[in-house]
Amino acid sequence: MAIDQATAGLLEQLIASGAPPLHEMNAKDARGVMALLRGDAPPGPDMAEIREQRVKASGGSVPVRVFVPDSQPRSVIVYYHGGGWVIGSVEDYDATTRLLAQRTGSVVVSVDYRLAPEYRFPVAVDDSWAALLWANERIEELAGARVPLIVAGDSAGGNLAAIMAQRAKAAGGPAIALQVLVYPVTDCDLDTTSYLDPANQLLLSRESMVWFWDHYAPEPEARVHPDASPLRQVDLKDLPPAVVLTAEHDPLRDEGELYATRLVQAGVPVRHQRFDGQMHGFFTMNHVLPGADAAMDYVTAAIDDQLAGDRAKA
C-alpha cells in the first residue's frame, strides 16, 4: 500500500522546508535534521526521576540519561537511539524514551554513544556494551529490585541492540530477557529489493544509507564483521527472544525481516510485525504519525507479555 496520509503530509512539510538531502550535508549540519524533525513536538510524560550519568568506556566516557517512571519499575530497558551512527542523541529521543518508560513501567537507560565520523566503528559498539554492563551492575539501584534487563533500539540503535544480545551470549552475560529491534540495520548489503525500490526512497534512502556507512565503517572488511552487520553472525541459537518491527516503505525492511526469519530458524522466539503504509523513522514520531502510536502499543504489549511470562516461570 502507499504511505499513509499523515506520512505524506510530513514529507511535504520537509520538502517545503528546503533542507537538502541528508547525503548532501556534512555530519555537523545533518545532526540538525533531528531537531528539525522534532519541531515543536510536545515533551514526553513526566517522570518520577531523571538522572544524568556518565559511563566509563574505552578512551573516554559515555553520557546516559536514566528515566524512572512513577510506577514500581518492572524492568530496565537499555535503549540505543537511531541516526545511522552519525546523528541522533539522547536529547533527540527524550520524548520517545519518556513515553517508553511510562508505557512499559520500566526504567529506561538512554545511551548517548559516540558518533561517527569522529568515532568510527567499533566505538559505538564498545560504548553500547559499556552502558549495558553499567546498567546490569546497577539494576537493583535503578529499579529497586532485580528486575529483567531488556535491550532496545531503532535503526542504527536496533543494530546496536541486536549486537548487544549477541555479545552478551558470547560473554556468558548479562542475562537479557528480550531484544526489541525497531527497523534495525542488520547488514551492509545496499542492493536488496527494499533498498532498490523507488517507493522506499523517503525520509531514509539508499543514498543516505551509503552516506551513513561511509561515515561509520568505510572499510569493506569492517562492514561485514558481525559487530557491524549482525545478520552475518553464523550462530544465532540461544539468543534472547526478539521483537522485530519493520516498515513497509523502508530500505531496511528486507534485512530486518531476514534477521527475524534467521532468528526463528535458530529456534529463537520472535514476534514480528510489518507496519503497512509506514516509512523508516515513524516509531519516534508519535506527535505527528498515528502509526507511531500503533508501534508503541505493539512494543508495550510485547514487553508486557514477556514480563508476564518471566513472572510465571519464577
C-alpha positions in Angstrom: 0.0 0.0 0.0 1.1 3.6 -0.4 2.4 5.7 2.5 -0.4 6.8 4.7 -1.8 10.4 4.6 -0.1 11.6 7.7 3.3 10.4 6.4 2.7 12.1 3.0 1.8 15.3 4.8 5.0 15.2 6.9 7.2 14.6 3.8 5.5 17.6 2.1 6.5 19.8 5.0 10.1 18.6 4.9 10.3 19.3 1.2 8.8 22.7 1.7 11.5 23.5 4.4 14.1 23.5 1.6 16.5 21.3 3.6 19.0 19.4 1.3 19.0 15.6 1.3 21.0 14.1 4.1 23.6 12.7 1.9 24.5 16.2 0.6 25.2 17.5 4.1 28.2 17.2 6.3 27.8 15.4 9.6 27.5 18.5 11.7 24.7 20.0 9.6 23.0 16.6 9.4 22.7 16.5 13.1 20.4 19.5 13.0 17.9 17.5 10.9 16.8 15.6 14.1 16.0 18.9 15.8 14.0 19.9 12.7 12.0 16.7 12.8 11.3 17.2 16.5 9.9 20.7 15.6 7.6 21.9 18.3 6.7 18.4 19.4 5.3 18.3 23.0 7.6 16.9 25.7 7.1 13.4 26.8 5.3 12.4 30.0 6.7 13.4 33.4 8.9 11.0 35.2 9.4 10.3 38.9 13.1 11.0 38.4 15.6 11.7 35.6 19.3 11.1 36.2 22.2 12.2 34.1 25.1 9.8 34.4 28.4 9.1 32.7 29.7 5.6 32.0 33.4 4.8 31.6 34.2 3.4 28.2 37.3 2.7 26.2 39.1 6.0 25.5 36.6 8.2 27.4 33.1 8.2 28.9 29.5 8.0 27.6 26.6 10.0 28.9 23.4 8.1 29.7 20.0 9.6 30.7 18.0 7.4 33.1 14.2 7.7 33.2 12.5 6.4 36.3 8.7 6.0 35.9 6.1 6.8 38.6 5.2 3.2 39.0 7.3 0.5 40.5 9.7 -0.5 37.7 9.1 -3.8 36.1 12.3 -4.0 34.0 15.3 -2.0 33.0 15.4 -1.2 29.3 18.8 -0.1 27.8 17.8 2.0 24.7 20.1 2.8 21.8 18.9 5.7 19.6 18.8 5.7 15.8 20.6 8.0 13.4 22.9 5.9 11.3 25.6 6.0 13.9 26.2 9.6 12.8 23.3 11.7 14.0 20.9 11.5 16.9 21.2 11.9 20.7 19.5 11.2 24.0 18.1 14.7 23.7 16.5 14.0 20.3 15.0 10.8 21.8 13.9 12.3 25.1 10.2 12.3 24.4 10.3 8.7 22.9 12.2 7.3 25.8 10.0 9.0 28.4 7.0 7.5 26.7 8.6 4.1 26.6 9.3 4.3 30.3 5.8 5.4 31.1 4.0 2.9 28.9 6.1 -0.1 29.9 6.5 0.8 33.6 10.3 0.4 33.1 13.4 2.3 33.9 14.9 3.4 30.6 18.6 4.0 30.2 19.1 6.0 27.1 22.7 5.7 25.8 24.5 8.7 24.1 27.1 6.6 22.4 29.8 8.4 20.5 29.1 9.2 16.8 30.9 8.8 13.5 32.9 10.1 11.7 34.6 11.5 14.8 34.4 8.0 16.3 34.1 5.2 13.7 33.3 1.6 14.1 33.6 -0.1 16.6 33.4 2.8 19.1 29.6 2.8 19.1 29.6 -0.9 19.8 32.1 -0.6 22.6 30.2 2.3 24.2 26.9 0.4 23.9 28.5 -2.6 25.7 29.9 -0.4 28.5 26.5 1.1 29.1 24.8 -2.3 29.1 27.3 -3.6 31.7 26.8 -0.4 33.7 23.0 -0.8 33.8 23.2 -4.6 34.6 25.5 -3.9 37.6 23.0 -1.3 38.9 19.7 -2.9 38.3 18.7 -3.0 41.9 19.8 0.6 42.4 17.9 1.8 39.3 14.7 -0.3 39.8 14.7 -1.1 43.5 14.8 -4.8 42.7 16.5 -7.4 40.5 14.1 -6.9 37.5 14.6 -8.3 33.9 17.1 -6.5 31.6 15.9 -5.6 28.1 17.9 -4.1 25.2 16.1 -2.0 22.6 16.8 0.4 19.8 15.7 1.7 16.4 17.6 1.8 13.1 21.3 2.1 14.0 20.2 1.7 17.6 18.4 -1.5 16.6 21.7 -2.7 15.1 23.4 -2.0 18.4 20.7 -3.7 20.4 21.0 -6.8 18.3 24.8 -6.8 18.6 24.5 -6.4 22.4 22.3 -9.5 22.5 24.9 -11.4 20.5 27.8 -10.1 22.6 26.0 -11.0 25.9 25.5 -14.5 24.7 29.2 -14.8 23.7 30.3 -13.4 27.0 28.0 -15.5 29.1 26.1 -12.5 30.3 24.5 -10.2 31.2 21.2 -12.1 31.0 18.9 -10.3 28.6 15.2 -11.1 28.8 14.2 -9.5 25.5 15.6 -7.6 22.5 13.4 -5.1 20.9 14.6 -4.2 17.3 12.8 -1.4 15.5 13.6 -1.4 11.8 17.1 -2.4 12.6 20.2 -2.2 10.4 21.3 -5.8 10.3 23.5 -6.0 7.2 25.7 -3.9 4.9 24.1 -5.1 1.7 22.9 -2.0 -0.1 21.3 -3.8 -3.0 18.3 -5.7 -1.5 14.9 -5.4 -3.1 13.7 -2.9 -0.4 16.9 -0.8 -0.9 16.3 -0.6 -4.6 12.6 0.1 -4.6 11.9 3.7 -5.7 8.9 3.8 -3.4 11.2 3.4 -0.4 13.4 6.5 -1.0 11.7 8.7 1.5 13.0 10.0 4.8 15.7 7.4 4.6 17.0 6.5 1.2 19.7 4.2 -0.3 21.9 7.2 -0.9 21.6 8.3 2.8 22.5 4.8 4.0 25.5 4.8 1.7 26.4 8.1 3.4 25.9 6.6 6.9 28.0 3.5 6.2 30.8 5.6 4.6 31.0 7.7 7.8 30.7 4.8 10.2 32.6 1.9 8.7 34.3 3.0 5.4 36.4 -0.2 5.2 34.6 -3.1 3.5 36.2 -5.7 5.8 34.7 -3.8 8.8 31.2 -3.7 7.4 30.9 -7.5 7.2 32.0 -8.1 10.8 29.1 -9.3 12.9 29.6 -6.3 15.2 28.6 -4.1 12.3 26.3 -6.5 10.4 24.7 -8.8 12.9 23.0 -10.8 10.2 26.4 -12.1 9.3 26.7 -13.9 12.7 26.8 -17.6 11.8 25.2 -18.9 15.0 22.1 -17.2 16.2 21.0 -20.0 18.6 20.2 -19.3 22.2 19.8 -15.6 21.7 17.1 -13.7 23.8 13.5 -13.6 22.5 13.1 -10.8 19.9 10.5 -8.3 19.0 11.1 -7.0 15.5 9.3 -4.1 13.9 9.7 -3.2 10.2 8.1 -0.6 8.0 6.7 -1.3 4.5 8.4 1.7 2.8 11.9 1.4 4.3 15.2 0.5 2.6 16.0 -1.6 5.7 12.8 -3.6 5.6 14.2 -6.8 4.0 17.3 -7.1 6.2 15.2 -6.6 9.3 12.7 -9.3 8.2 15.5 -11.6 7.2 17.1 -11.3 10.6 13.7 -12.1 12.2 13.5 -15.2 9.9 17.0 -16.3 10.8 16.3 -16.0 14.5 13.2 -18.2 14.1 15.2 -20.7 12.1 17.7 -20.8 15.0 14.9 -21.5 17.5 14.7 -18.0 19.0 11.1 -16.9 19.9 10.3 -13.9 17.6 7.4 -11.6 17.5 7.4 -9.6 14.2 5.1 -7.1 12.5 5.5 -5.1 9.3 3.7 -1.8 9.6 2.0 -1.1 6.4 2.0 2.4 4.9 4.9 3.5 7.2 8.3 4.7 6.4 11.6 4.5 8.2 11.7 6.7 11.3 8.0 6.5 12.0 8.4 5.0 15.5 9.6 8.2 17.1 7.0 10.5 15.6 4.1 9.9 17.9 3.3 13.6 17.8 2.5 13.5 14.1 2.1 10.0 12.9 -0.7 7.7 14.2 1.5 4.7 13.1 3.9 5.6 15.8 1.2 5.1 18.5 0.4 1.7 17.0 4.0 0.7 17.1 4.4 1.8 20.7 1.3 -0.2 21.6 2.9 -3.2 19.9 6.2 -2.8 21.7 4.4 -2.3 25.0 2.2 -5.4 24.6 5.2 -7.5 23.6 7.2 -6.3 26.7 4.1 -6.9 28.9 3.8 -10.5 27.6 7.5 -11.2 28.1 7.5 -9.9 31.7 4.3 -11.8 32.5 5.9 -15.0 31.2 9.1 -14.3 33.2 7.0 -13.9 36.4 5.1 -17.1 35.6 8.4 -19.0 35.4 9.8 -17.5 38.6 
